[in-house]
């Protein structure tokens, strides 16, 4: 990363609430009743506001807010050939165990209408842009370091694999993963040619692998495809993520891996629980520059359970995006001081646990609360810099 950062650099994870105008536009563009040029103009205008908000509140590494995306992963249906956006009812026609699928939907604290999924229906093709144009748009509106967020290769492969449809193009999920990797490498090359400070890969489905034994599985975490044994599944995930991490030129770009336990409900009791211990081997194997992890909630386990390599920094989650109450600056400082007993100050970044609007139609918070939370985050970072610089 060429741009120098202060101690305790701050950034958001990705998604921000969409305005009523954007939500309407997303529906219209999906129905084909809005010109793409008009949609893009609206997204640019709204993204500029999100960027300005971050700058005004003192965020160091700017993100786009993902405003033009239907959700954190399904938006790729418009960007990759051989993929089709499907609703819950459409997918049900191709599910063998319909009762199990309906049980997953019943367990969700999010309207089924809010969830759509990108399904592989043919051989995948790279069309020249997944998030590259989003990056170009961001760079028009800020001179600060920028982070682009992408679904990780394991998340993409798991969520796109619907055997009764995808199996017509690929003999297995593993074959599909091979083409996912090729496409993502092309996109990474495109991003690095433009210039990007951080590329973040989102892999929430990793926690679905290790924390749902005997529990209801969550569609949020790409539960459509059948899991293998957790050990085999983690080996598959590690192979995919490792290939992507290895492809990034670390002299130019920070390679970040983001992991959470689901981010669609304010009800903490229905979200996944467990320390990162079962994922430590994978973290070490894929070797990111930055591990951006959920840590503001007790569900994430103790900081003492986390062991990461000397080559990896920790993006410490100190803001819960799902709560209405504002985090107190003192509580953030206390959490950071605890982390400093395990990591040097140069290896600590600060961020919320996750995005504020994983699904476009079902954000977990409102802008007024979000601004207060971000303000507490950046105020804490400022205090820490005064103390440790």
TORVEX-454760 format. One record per residue (C-alpha): residue number from 1; residue in one letter; y, x negated, z. Coordinates in steps of 0.2 Angstrom, whole numbers, plus 5000, padded with zeros to 4 digits. Layout:
BEGIN
[NUM; 'A'; [Y; X; Z]]
...
//
This chain:
BEGIN
[1; 'X'; [5000; 5000; 5000]]
[2; 'X'; [5016; 4992; 4994]]
[3; 'X'; [5028; 5002; 5004]]
[4; 'X'; [5030; 4996; 5022]]
[5; 'X'; [5028; 5009; 5036]]
[6; 'X'; [5034; 5010; 5054]]
[7; 'X'; [5023; 5010; 5069]]
[8; 'X'; [5014; 5026; 5072]]
[9; 'X'; [5017; 5033; 5054]]
[10; 'X'; [5017; 5052; 5053]]
[11; 'X'; [5011; 5064; 5039]]
[12; 'X'; [5004; 5081; 5037]]
[13; 'X'; [4987; 5085; 5032]]
[14; 'X'; [4990; 5096; 5017]]
[15; 'X'; [4992; 5115; 5015]]
[16; 'X'; [5008; 5124; 5020]]
[17; 'X'; [5011; 5143; 5020]]
[18; 'X'; [5015; 5150; 5003]]
[19; 'X'; [5030; 5162; 5001]]
[20; 'X'; [5028; 5180; 4995]]
[21; 'X'; [5034; 5175; 4978]]
[22; 'X'; [5021; 5161; 4977]]
[23; 'X'; [5007; 5173; 4982]]
[24; 'X'; [5012; 5185; 4969]]
[25; 'X'; [5013; 5172; 4956]]
[26; 'X'; [4996; 5165; 4961]]
[27; 'X'; [4989; 5183; 4958]]
[28; 'X'; [4998; 5185; 4942]]
[29; 'X'; [4993; 5168; 4935]]
[30; 'X'; [4975; 5172; 4939]]
[31; 'X'; [4976; 5189; 4929]]
[32; 'X'; [4985; 5180; 4915]]
[33; 'X'; [5001; 5191; 4917]]
[34; 'X'; [5013; 5176; 4920]]
[35; 'X'; [5017; 5162; 4909]]
[36; 'X'; [5011; 5145; 4915]]
[37; 'X'; [5029; 5137; 4913]]
[38; 'X'; [5036; 5151; 4924]]
[39; 'X'; [5023; 5148; 4937]]
[40; 'X'; [5026; 5129; 4937]]
[41; 'X'; [5045; 5131; 4939]]
[42; 'X'; [5042; 5142; 4954]]
[43; 'X'; [5029; 5130; 4962]]
[44; 'X'; [5042; 5115; 4959]]
[45; 'X'; [5056; 5125; 4967]]
[46; 'X'; [5045; 5129; 4982]]
[47; 'X'; [5038; 5112; 4984]]
[48; 'X'; [5055; 5104; 4984]]
[49; 'X'; [5059; 5115; 4999]]
[50; 'X'; [5043; 5109; 5008]]
[51; 'X'; [5047; 5091; 5004]]
[52; 'X'; [5065; 5093; 5011]]
[53; 'X'; [5058; 5101; 5027]]
[54; 'X'; [5047; 5086; 5030]]
[55; 'X'; [5061; 5074; 5026]]
[56; 'X'; [5073; 5083; 5038]]
[57; 'X'; [5060; 5083; 5052]]
[58; 'X'; [5057; 5064; 5050]]
[59; 'X'; [5040; 5064; 5042]]
[60; 'X'; [5036; 5047; 5035]]
[61; 'X'; [5023; 5050; 5022]]
[62; 'X'; [5026; 5066; 5011]]
[63; 'X'; [5014; 5079; 5006]]
[64; 'X'; [5016; 5093; 4993]]
[65; 'X'; [5010; 5108; 5004]]
[66; 'X'; [4997; 5112; 4990]]
[67; 'X'; [5007; 5127; 4986]]
[68; 'X'; [5000; 5130; 4969]]
[69; 'X'; [4982; 5130; 4975]]
[70; 'X'; [4972; 5145; 4979]]
[71; 'X'; [4964; 5136; 4993]]
[72; 'X'; [4959; 5118; 4998]]
[73; 'X'; [4945; 5117; 4985]]
[74; 'X'; [4943; 5132; 4973]]
[75; 'X'; [4959; 5127; 4964]]
[76; 'X'; [4949; 5114; 4954]]
[77; 'X'; [4942; 5129; 4944]]
[78; 'X'; [4958; 5127; 4933]]
[79; 'X'; [4957; 5109; 4932]]
[80; 'X'; [4939; 5104; 4928]]
[81; 'X'; [4929; 5110; 4913]]
[82; 'X'; [4913; 5119; 4916]]
[83; 'X'; [4919; 5127; 4932]]
[84; 'X'; [4923; 5145; 4935]]
[85; 'X'; [4932; 5154; 4950]]
[86; 'X'; [4921; 5167; 4957]]
[87; 'X'; [4924; 5180; 4971]]
[88; 'X'; [4912; 5184; 4985]]
[89; 'X'; [4905; 5200; 4976]]
[90; 'X'; [4903; 5190; 4960]]
[91; 'X'; [4893; 5176; 4969]]
[92; 'X'; [4882; 5189; 4978]]
[93; 'X'; [4874; 5193; 4962]]
[94; 'X'; [4867; 5175; 4960]]
[95; 'X'; [4862; 5173; 4979]]
[96; 'X'; [4843; 5174; 4982]]
[97; 'X'; [4845; 5177; 5001]]
[98; 'X'; [4859; 5190; 5000]]
[99; 'X'; [4857; 5195; 5019]]
[100; 'X'; [4860; 5178; 5025]]
[101; 'X'; [4875; 5176; 5014]]
[102; 'X'; [4882; 5193; 5020]]
[103; 'X'; [4879; 5187; 5038]]
[104; 'X'; [4890; 5172; 5034]]
[105; 'X'; [4904; 5183; 5028]]
[106; 'X'; [4902; 5194; 5043]]
[107; 'X'; [4904; 5179; 5055]]
[108; 'X'; [4920; 5174; 5047]]
[109; 'X'; [4937; 5178; 5055]]
[110; 'X'; [4945; 5179; 5038]]
[111; 'X'; [4945; 5193; 5025]]
[112; 'X'; [4932; 5190; 5012]]
[113; 'X'; [4945; 5194; 4999]]
[114; 'X'; [4954; 5178; 5004]]
[115; 'X'; [4940; 5167; 4999]]
[116; 'X'; [4936; 5162; 4981]]
[117; 'X'; [4925; 5148; 4976]]
[118; 'X'; [4924; 5136; 4961]]
[119; 'X'; [4907; 5137; 4954]]
[120; 'X'; [4899; 5125; 4941]]
[121; 'X'; [4893; 5135; 4927]]
[122; 'X'; [4891; 5122; 4913]]
[123; 'X'; [4892; 5103; 4911]]
[124; 'X'; [4908; 5096; 4920]]
[125; 'X'; [4922; 5089; 4909]]
[126; 'X'; [4938; 5080; 4915]]
[127; 'X'; [4953; 5088; 4907]]
[128; 'X'; [4966; 5074; 4912]]
[129; 'X'; [4973; 5082; 4928]]
[130; 'X'; [4966; 5088; 4945]]
[131; 'X'; [4981; 5083; 4956]]
[132; 'X'; [4990; 5071; 4945]]
[133; 'X'; [5003; 5083; 4940]]
[134; 'X'; [5006; 5088; 4958]]
[135; 'X'; [5009; 5070; 4962]]
[136; 'X'; [5022; 5068; 4948]]
[137; 'X'; [5031; 5083; 4954]]
[138; 'X'; [5032; 5076; 4972]]
[139; 'X'; [5039; 5060; 4966]]
[140; 'X'; [5053; 5069; 4957]]
[141; 'X'; [5059; 5076; 4974]]
[142; 'X'; [5057; 5061; 4986]]
[143; 'X'; [5059; 5042; 4987]]
[144; 'X'; [5048; 5041; 5003]]
[145; 'X'; [5030; 5036; 5003]]
[146; 'X'; [5019; 5050; 4996]]
[147; 'X'; [5001; 5056; 5000]]
[148; 'X'; [4990; 5066; 4988]]
[149; 'X'; [4976; 5077; 4995]]
[150; 'X'; [4960; 5080; 4986]]
[151; 'X'; [4943; 5089; 4990]]
[152; 'X'; [4931; 5075; 4993]]
[153; 'X'; [4916; 5072; 4981]]
[154; 'X'; [4903; 5079; 4994]]
[155; 'X'; [4913; 5095; 4997]]
[156; 'X'; [4916; 5097; 4978]]
[157; 'X'; [4897; 5095; 4974]]
[158; 'X'; [4891; 5106; 4989]]
[159; 'X'; [4904; 5120; 4986]]
[160; 'X'; [4901; 5121; 4967]]
[161; 'X'; [4882; 5121; 4967]]
[162; 'X'; [4876; 5139; 4965]]
[163; 'X'; [4858; 5135; 4960]]
[164; 'X'; [4855; 5151; 4949]]
[165; 'X'; [4871; 5147; 4939]]
[166; 'X'; [4873; 5128; 4941]]
[167; 'X'; [4855; 5125; 4938]]
[168; 'X'; [4857; 5130; 4920]]
[169; 'X'; [4868; 5114; 4917]]
[170; 'X'; [4860; 5102; 4930]]
[171; 'X'; [4843; 5099; 4936]]
[172; 'X'; [4849; 5097; 4954]]
[173; 'X'; [4864; 5095; 4966]]
[174; 'X'; [4862; 5077; 4965]]
[175; 'X'; [4864; 5077; 4946]]
[176; 'X'; [4879; 5087; 4948]]
[177; 'X'; [4886; 5075; 4960]]
[178; 'X'; [4884; 5061; 4948]]
[179; 'X'; [4896; 5070; 4936]]
[180; 'X'; [4908; 5074; 4950]]
[181; 'X'; [4910; 5056; 4954]]
[182; 'X'; [4914; 5051; 4936]]
[183; 'X'; [4927; 5064; 4935]]
[184; 'X'; [4935; 5059; 4952]]
[185; 'X'; [4935; 5041; 4947]]
[186; 'X'; [4945; 5046; 4931]]
[187; 'X'; [4957; 5056; 4942]]
[188; 'X'; [4959; 5041; 4954]]
[189; 'X'; [4963; 5030; 4940]]
[190; 'X'; [4976; 5042; 4934]]
[191; 'X'; [4984; 5043; 4951]]
[192; 'X'; [4985; 5025; 4954]]
[193; 'X'; [4993; 5022; 4936]]
[194; 'X'; [5007; 5035; 4942]]
[195; 'X'; [5008; 5026; 4959]]
[196; 'X'; [5003; 5034; 4975]]
[197; 'X'; [5004; 5028; 4993]]
[198; 'X'; [4989; 5037; 5001]]
[199; 'X'; [4975; 5047; 4993]]
[200; 'X'; [4966; 5058; 5006]]
[201; 'X'; [4949; 5065; 5003]]
[202; 'X'; [4945; 5081; 5013]]
[203; 'X'; [4927; 5082; 5019]]
[204; 'X'; [4925; 5097; 5031]]
[205; 'X'; [4908; 5101; 5026]]
[206; 'X'; [4902; 5085; 5035]]
[207; 'X'; [4903; 5094; 5051]]
[208; 'X'; [4894; 5109; 5044]]
[209; 'X'; [4879; 5097; 5042]]
[210; 'X'; [4879; 5090; 5059]]
[211; 'X'; [4885; 5104; 5070]]
[212; 'X'; [4877; 5120; 5064]]
[213; 'X'; [4859; 5118; 5069]]
[214; 'X'; [4854; 5135; 5076]]
[215; 'X'; [4872; 5142; 5074]]
[216; 'X'; [4879; 5153; 5060]]
[217; 'X'; [4885; 5143; 5045]]
[218; 'X'; [4902; 5144; 5039]]
[219; 'X'; [4907; 5148; 5021]]
[220; 'X'; [4923; 5138; 5024]]
[221; 'X'; [4912; 5123; 5025]]
[222; 'X'; [4904; 5126; 5008]]
[223; 'X'; [4888; 5134; 5015]]
[224; 'X'; [4883; 5141; 4999]]
[225; 'X'; [4871; 5128; 4994]]
[226; 'X'; [4855; 5125; 5004]]
[227; 'X'; [4855; 5110; 5016]]
[228; 'X'; [4842; 5097; 5017]]
[229; 'X'; [4838; 5089; 5033]]
[230; 'X'; [4854; 5083; 5041]]
[231; 'X'; [4849; 5064; 5039]]
[232; 'X'; [4846; 5066; 5020]]
[233; 'X'; [4861; 5076; 5018]]
[234; 'X'; [4872; 5063; 5026]]
[235; 'X'; [4864; 5050; 5016]]
[236; 'X'; [4869; 5060; 5000]]
[237; 'X'; [4886; 5063; 5006]]
[238; 'X'; [4888; 5044; 5011]]
[239; 'X'; [4883; 5039; 4994]]
[240; 'X'; [4896; 5050; 4985]]
[241; 'X'; [4910; 5046; 4997]]
[242; 'X'; [4907; 5028; 4997]]
[243; 'X'; [4907; 5027; 4978]]
[244; 'X'; [4925; 5035; 4978]]
[245; 'X'; [4931; 5024; 4992]]
[246; 'X'; [4925; 5009; 4983]]
[247; 'X'; [4934; 5014; 4967]]
[248; 'X'; [4952; 5014; 4975]]
[249; 'X'; [4962; 4998; 4974]]
[250; 'X'; [4966; 4995; 4992]]
[251; 'X'; [4980; 4983; 4988]]
[252; 'X'; [4990; 4998; 4980]]
[253; 'X'; [4984; 5013; 4989]]
[254; 'X'; [4977; 5019; 5006]]
[255; 'X'; [4960; 5027; 5005]]
[256; 'X'; [4960; 5041; 5018]]
[257; 'X'; [4945; 5052; 5023]]
[258; 'X'; [4949; 5068; 5033]]
[259; 'X'; [4936; 5077; 5043]]
[260; 'X'; [4939; 5093; 5053]]
[261; 'X'; [4928; 5107; 5060]]
[262; 'X'; [4934; 5122; 5050]]
[263; 'X'; [4952; 5129; 5049]]
[264; 'X'; [4953; 5147; 5045]]
[265; 'X'; [4954; 5156; 5062]]
[266; 'X'; [4965; 5155; 5078]]
[267; 'X'; [4949; 5159; 5088]]
[268; 'X'; [4943; 5142; 5093]]
[269; 'X'; [4927; 5149; 5100]]
[270; 'X'; [4920; 5153; 5082]]
[271; 'X'; [4924; 5136; 5075]]
[272; 'X'; [4912; 5121; 5076]]
[273; 'X'; [4911; 5110; 5091]]
[274; 'X'; [4905; 5092; 5094]]
[275; 'X'; [4910; 5074; 5095]]
[276; 'X'; [4911; 5062; 5080]]
[277; 'X'; [4895; 5052; 5085]]
[278; 'X'; [4883; 5059; 5072]]
[279; 'X'; [4896; 5054; 5059]]
[280; 'X'; [4900; 5036; 5065]]
[281; 'X'; [4887; 5028; 5053]]
[282; 'X'; [4894; 5037; 5038]]
[283; 'X'; [4912; 5032; 5043]]
[284; 'X'; [4906; 5014; 5044]]
[285; 'X'; [4897; 5015; 5028]]
[286; 'X'; [4911; 5023; 5017]]
[287; 'X'; [4924; 5011; 5025]]
[288; 'X'; [4940; 5021; 5022]]
[289; 'X'; [4957; 5012; 5026]]
[290; 'X'; [4961; 5028; 5036]]
[291; 'X'; [4951; 5041; 5046]]
[292; 'X'; [4962; 5056; 5048]]
[293; 'X'; [4953; 5066; 5062]]
[294; 'X'; [4955; 5082; 5072]]
[295; 'X'; [4958; 5077; 5090]]
[296; 'X'; [4970; 5090; 5098]]
[297; 'X'; [4957; 5102; 5102]]
[298; 'X'; [4943; 5099; 5115]]
[299; 'X'; [4930; 5105; 5102]]
[300; 'X'; [4933; 5087; 5094]]
[301; 'X'; [4925; 5078; 5109]]
[302; 'X'; [4932; 5063; 5118]]
[303; 'X'; [4942; 5049; 5110]]
[304; 'X'; [4930; 5037; 5119]]
[305; 'X'; [4916; 5044; 5108]]
[306; 'X'; [4924; 5037; 5092]]
[307; 'X'; [4920; 5019; 5086]]
[308; 'X'; [4928; 5014; 5070]]
[309; 'X'; [4928; 4997; 5061]]
[310; 'X'; [4942; 4984; 5062]]
[311; 'X'; [4946; 4988; 5044]]
[312; 'X'; [4950; 5007; 5048]]
[313; 'X'; [4965; 5015; 5055]]
[314; 'X'; [4964; 5032; 5064]]
[315; 'X'; [4975; 5046; 5059]]
[316; 'X'; [4975; 5055; 5076]]
[317; 'X'; [4976; 5074; 5077]]
[318; 'X'; [4989; 5078; 5090]]
[319; 'X'; [4995; 5095; 5084]]
[320; 'X'; [4984; 5111; 5083]]
[321; 'X'; [4989; 5120; 5067]]
[322; 'X'; [4981; 5136; 5073]]
[323; 'X'; [4990; 5139; 5089]]
[324; 'X'; [5007; 5148; 5091]]
[325; 'X'; [5013; 5138; 5106]]
[326; 'X'; [5023; 5122; 5103]]
[327; 'X'; [5015; 5106; 5108]]
[328; 'X'; [5025; 5097; 5122]]
[329; 'X'; [5031; 5079; 5117]]
[330; 'X'; [5024; 5073; 5133]]
[331; 'X'; [5007; 5079; 5130]]
[332; 'X'; [5007; 5070; 5113]]
[333; 'X'; [5013; 5054; 5121]]
[334; 'X'; [4999; 5055; 5133]]
[335; 'X'; [4986; 5058; 5120]]
[336; 'X'; [4993; 5043; 5110]]
[337; 'X'; [4993; 5032; 5126]]
[338; 'X'; [4974; 5036; 5128]]
[339; 'X'; [4970; 5032; 5110]]
[340; 'X'; [4979; 5015; 5113]]
[341; 'X'; [4966; 5010; 5125]]
[342; 'X'; [4954; 5010; 5111]]
[343; 'X'; [4964; 5005; 5096]]
[344; 'X'; [4979; 4993; 5093]]
[345; 'X'; [4996; 5001; 5090]]
[346; 'X'; [4995; 4995; 5072]]
[347; 'X'; [4980; 5005; 5069]]
[348; 'X'; [4986; 5022; 5074]]
[349; 'X'; [4994; 5036; 5063]]
[350; 'X'; [4999; 5053; 5069]]
[351; 'X'; [4996; 5070; 5061]]
[352; 'X'; [4991; 5088; 5064]]
[353; 'X'; [4972; 5091; 5065]]
[354; 'X'; [4972; 5100; 5048]]
[355; 'X'; [4983; 5110; 5036]]
[356; 'X'; [4993; 5125; 5041]]
[357; 'X'; [4986; 5137; 5027]]
[358; 'X'; [4969; 5132; 5021]]
[359; 'X'; [4968; 5149; 5011]]
[360; 'X'; [4983; 5154; 5002]]
[361; 'X'; [4981; 5172; 5007]]
[362; 'X'; [4977; 5168; 5025]]
[363; 'X'; [4988; 5155; 5033]]
[364; 'X'; [4985; 5150; 5051]]
[365; 'X'; [5003; 5149; 5056]]
[366; 'X'; [5021; 5153; 5051]]
[367; 'X'; [5035; 5142; 5046]]
[368; 'X'; [5045; 5144; 5062]]
[369; 'X'; [5031; 5138; 5073]]
[370; 'X'; [5026; 5124; 5060]]
[371; 'X'; [5044; 5117; 5060]]
[372; 'X'; [5043; 5116; 5079]]
[373; 'X'; [5026; 5107; 5079]]
[374; 'X'; [5032; 5095; 5066]]
[375; 'X'; [5048; 5091; 5076]]
[376; 'X'; [5037; 5087; 5092]]
[377; 'X'; [5026; 5076; 5082]]
[378; 'X'; [5041; 5066; 5075]]
[379; 'X'; [5050; 5065; 5091]]
[380; 'X'; [5035; 5058; 5100]]
[381; 'X'; [5033; 5045; 5086]]
[382; 'X'; [5051; 5040; 5088]]
[383; 'X'; [5049; 5038; 5107]]
[384; 'X'; [5033; 5027; 5104]]
[385; 'X'; [5042; 5016; 5092]]
[386; 'X'; [5056; 5013; 5104]]
[387; 'X'; [5043; 5008; 5117]]
[388; 'X'; [5031; 4997; 5106]]
[389; 'X'; [5041; 4989; 5092]]
//
